[in-house]
């Protein structure tokens, strides 16, 4: 029985199908996506995710899978994306990550060339490295620390142990520690072919019913000479925007102290992005905090004059009050 038909029988995807008349198997990736990755769950926050790097274009499109309140999957080597989609579906319906992985492998004729790792929302973790994955290949799974690292076609067999050691010793949140694991892989030799793309996907512990709101990090470096370094830079920018969003949420609840703190954090993470303090100033001004807003407008206008031209356009859009005196005070902050 094919992997898709087996899982269909397990979770009632395909009622009425039988082994003698299985549904057609989806087309799968035939070229190997040799790479290294980590799946992990943070026991303190419940966040789960996947980080990955490969010498292959756009690795983030097929290797990492994650869903809030469910689990995370990395599927690589000769990739069958069904391990991601169906693995999450099985965990969503109550299967543990080890049980889900066992079931999918049992029904897969190509399991000898697969490399897969799964972790569920309770931190149960499992990994598989097929005996025909291209050397150097292997994995290290830590049930206590709730993570697994796996790699294939590496320069050395020290790559995945180095990733595991780095993850265990790293400080910071889940994103920081997963990036540390990728950096350790590079220091240990990495992919024998070099580097090309990377991705990071981290979701919240519990589902809100809005998948787009549950992704804390969903970043891809499609093609870059230093994909891990670029991914690390994007994580910092994402943190800035996460703080901006938190500041806006605090403003909606008139929690000006929290909003000020979040906006300041956003600027600290990405001081080069002038747009962040601009919208901070707009939000403050539109909520009657004009004295706090004016110095920020002054700094923004001094850096880039385009924001002076944009500001009056916000009035008809309802983003600033229709108050000519207020608008005049704001525009007066522009250097002459």
C-alpha positions in Angstrom: 0.0 0.0 0.0 1.4 3.5 -0.8 2.1 6.0 1.9 -0.9 8.2 0.9 -3.4 5.3 0.9 -2.2 4.0 4.2 -2.5 7.3 5.9 -5.9 7.8 4.2 -7.1 4.6 5.8 -5.7 5.7 9.2 -7.4 9.1 9.3 -10.3 8.5 6.9 -9.1 10.7 4.1 -10.2 8.3 1.4 -13.3 6.3 2.3 -13.9 3.3 0.1 -10.3 3.0 -1.2 -8.6 -0.3 -0.9 -5.1 -1.8 -1.4 -6.2 -3.1 -4.8 -7.4 0.2 -6.0 -5.3 2.9 -4.2 -5.5 6.6 -5.2 -2.6 7.8 -7.3 0.5 8.9 -5.4 1.4 12.6 -5.7 4.4 13.5 -7.8 7.4 13.7 -5.5 10.7 15.5 -5.7 13.1 13.2 -7.6 16.3 15.1 -7.0 17.9 14.9 -3.5 17.6 17.9 -1.2 20.8 17.1 0.8 20.9 19.3 3.8 21.1 19.8 7.5 18.2 20.8 9.7 16.8 20.9 13.3 13.3 20.4 14.6 12.7 21.5 18.1 10.1 22.5 20.8 10.8 25.0 23.5 9.6 23.4 26.8 9.3 26.9 28.4 7.0 28.4 25.7 5.7 25.5 23.8 6.9 27.1 20.5 7.9 24.6 17.8 9.8 25.0 14.6 12.3 23.9 11.9 15.5 25.5 10.7 17.3 24.3 7.7 20.2 25.0 5.3 21.0 23.4 1.9 23.0 23.7 -1.2 19.8 23.7 -3.2 17.6 26.5 -4.3 14.6 27.5 -2.1 15.0 24.7 0.5 12.3 26.5 2.6 9.6 25.6 0.0 9.7 21.8 0.8 11.7 20.8 3.9 10.1 22.7 6.9 6.5 22.1 8.0 4.9 23.3 11.3 1.5 24.0 12.7 0.7 25.7 16.0 -0.7 23.3 18.6 0.3 20.3 16.4 4.0 19.8 15.7 6.8 20.3 13.2 8.4 18.2 10.5 11.6 18.3 8.5 11.6 16.1 5.4 14.8 16.0 3.3 17.2 13.8 1.3 15.1 12.4 -1.5 12.1 14.5 -0.3 8.6 13.3 -0.2 6.6 16.4 0.9 3.8 14.0 2.1 5.8 13.4 5.2 5.2 17.1 6.1 1.5 17.4 5.2 0.4 13.9 6.4 2.7 13.9 9.4 1.0 17.1 10.6 -2.4 15.7 9.9 -1.7 12.5 11.9 -0.4 14.6 14.9 -3.4 16.9 14.6 -5.6 13.8 15.0 -3.8 12.7 18.1 -0.9 10.5 16.9 2.5 11.1 18.6 5.4 12.2 16.4 7.1 8.8 16.8 3.9 6.9 15.9 3.2 9.2 12.9 6.8 8.8 11.6 6.7 5.0 12.1 3.4 4.7 10.2 4.6 6.8 7.3 7.9 5.0 7.0 6.2 1.6 7.1 4.1 2.5 4.0 6.9 4.1 2.0 8.9 2.0 -0.4 11.4 4.8 -0.7 12.2 5.0 3.1 15.8 3.9 2.5 16.5 7.3 0.9 14.4 9.5 3.2 15.6 11.6 6.1 12.8 12.9 8.3 12.3 14.3 11.8 9.1 15.1 13.6 8.2 16.6 16.9 4.7 17.0 18.4 3.1 19.6 20.7 4.0 17.5 23.7 7.7 17.4 22.8 7.7 13.8 21.7 10.4 13.6 18.9 11.6 11.0 16.4 13.9 10.9 13.4 14.8 8.6 10.6 17.9 8.5 8.4 17.6 5.9 5.6 20.5 3.6 4.9 20.8 4.9 1.4 21.1 8.6 2.3 24.3 9.9 0.9 27.2 10.0 3.4 28.0 11.6 5.6 24.5 11.2 7.0 23.0 10.8 10.4 20.8 12.3 13.1 20.9 12.9 16.8 17.6 13.0 18.8 17.2 14.3 22.3 13.9 13.4 23.9 14.7 15.3 27.1 15.7 18.5 25.4 12.9 18.1 22.8 14.8 18.4 19.5 16.4 16.4 16.7 19.2 17.4 14.3 19.8 15.6 11.0 22.1 15.9 8.0 23.1 14.2 4.9 25.8 14.7 2.2 27.9 16.5 4.8 31.6 17.1 4.6 32.2 15.4 7.9 30.2 13.2 10.3 30.8 15.8 13.0 28.1 18.1 11.7 25.0 16.9 13.4 26.7 16.3 16.8 28.0 19.9 16.6 24.5 21.1 15.9 23.2 19.2 18.9 25.9 20.5 21.2 25.3 24.1 20.0 21.6 23.9 20.5 21.9 22.6 24.0 24.4 25.3 25.1 22.9 28.3 23.3 21.1 31.1 25.1 18.0 33.0 24.0 14.7 32.0 22.6 13.9 29.2 20.2 15.0 31.2 17.1 18.3 32.1 18.6 19.1 28.5 19.6 18.1 27.1 16.2 20.2 29.6 14.4 23.1 28.7 16.7 22.7 25.1 15.6 22.9 26.1 11.9 26.0 28.2 12.6 27.6 25.2 14.3 26.9 23.0 11.3 28.8 25.5 9.1 31.7 25.6 11.4 31.9 21.8 11.4 32.1 21.7 7.6 28.5 21.8 6.5 27.2 20.5 3.2 30.1 19.1 1.2 28.8 21.1 -1.9 28.7 24.4 0.0 25.7 26.7 0.9 22.8 28.2 -1.1 19.5 28.5 0.8 18.1 28.5 4.3 14.8 28.8 6.1 13.3 29.2 9.6 9.7 28.4 10.5 8.5 28.8 14.2 4.9 28.6 15.3 3.1 29.3 18.6 2.4 26.7 21.2 -1.4 26.8 20.7 -3.5 27.4 17.6 -5.6 30.5 17.4 -7.5 29.2 14.4 -5.7 31.7 12.3 -2.6 30.0 10.9 -1.2 33.3 9.5 -1.2 34.7 13.0 0.4 31.7 14.6 3.7 31.9 12.6 6.2 33.8 14.7 8.9 33.4 12.1 8.4 32.3 8.5 11.6 33.3 6.8 13.4 32.0 3.6 16.7 32.8 2.0 16.2 31.4 -1.5 19.7 31.9 -2.9 22.6 33.6 -1.1 26.4 33.1 -0.7 25.9 33.0 3.1 22.4 31.8 3.7 22.7 31.2 7.4 24.2 34.6 8.0 21.4 36.2 5.9 18.8 34.2 7.8 20.2 35.5 11.1 19.9 39.1 9.7 16.3 38.5 8.7 15.5 37.1 12.2 16.6 40.3 13.7 14.4 42.3 11.3 11.5 40.0 12.0 11.9 40.7 15.7 11.7 44.4 15.0 8.4 44.0 13.2 7.1 41.6 15.9 7.7 44.4 18.5 6.0 46.9 16.2 2.9 44.7 16.0 3.0 44.2 19.8 3.2 48.0 20.2 0.2 48.5 18.0 -1.8 45.9 19.9 -0.9 47.7 23.2 -2.1 51.0 21.7 -5.4 49.4 20.8 -5.9 48.7 24.5 -4.6 52.2 25.5 -1.6 50.6 27.2 0.8 53.4 26.3 3.6 52.3 28.6 3.7 48.8 27.0 3.4 50.4 23.5 6.3 52.8 24.1 8.4 49.9 25.3 7.6 47.7 22.3 8.2 50.5 19.8 11.6 51.3 21.4 12.5 47.6 21.1 11.5 47.6 17.4 13.8 50.5 16.7 16.6 48.9 18.6 16.5 45.7 16.5 16.3 47.6 13.2 17.5 51.2 13.6 18.3 51.3 9.8 14.6 51.0 8.9 13.2 54.6 9.1 9.6 53.4 8.5 9.4 51.8 11.9 9.6 55.0 14.0 7.5 56.8 11.4 4.5 54.6 12.0 5.2 54.7 15.7 4.9 58.5 15.6 1.7 58.3 13.5 0.1 55.9 16.0 1.0 58.1 18.9 -0.2 61.3 17.2 -3.5 59.7 16.2 -4.1 58.6 19.8 -3.5 62.1 21.2 0.1 61.6 22.3 1.4 64.4 20.1 4.2 65.5 22.5 5.7 62.0 22.3 5.2 61.9 18.6 6.8 65.2 17.5 10.4 64.4 18.3 10.1 61.1 16.5 8.7 62.8 13.4 11.6 65.3 13.6 14.1 62.5 13.6 12.4 60.6 10.8 12.0 63.7 8.6 15.7 64.5 9.1 16.7 61.1 7.8 14.4 60.8 4.8 12.3 63.7 3.4 9.9 61.3 1.6 8.0 60.8 4.9 7.2 64.6 4.9 5.5 64.2 1.6 3.6 61.1 2.7 2.3 62.5 6.0 -0.6 64.7 4.6 -1.9 61.7 2.6 -2.6 59.9 5.9 -5.4 62.3 6.8 -7.9 61.3 4.1 -7.0 57.7 4.7 -8.1 58.1 8.4 -4.6 57.3 9.8 -4.2 60.9 11.2 -6.9 63.1 12.6 -8.5 65.7 10.2 -7.0 68.5 12.2 -5.1 71.2 10.2 -3.3 72.6 13.3 -2.1 69.1 14.3 -0.8 68.4 10.7 0.9 71.8 10.7 2.7 71.0 13.9 3.8 67.6 12.6 5.1 69.0 9.2 7.0 71.8 11.1 9.3 69.1 12.4 10.9 68.8 8.9 14.3 70.4 8.6 14.2 73.6 6.6 
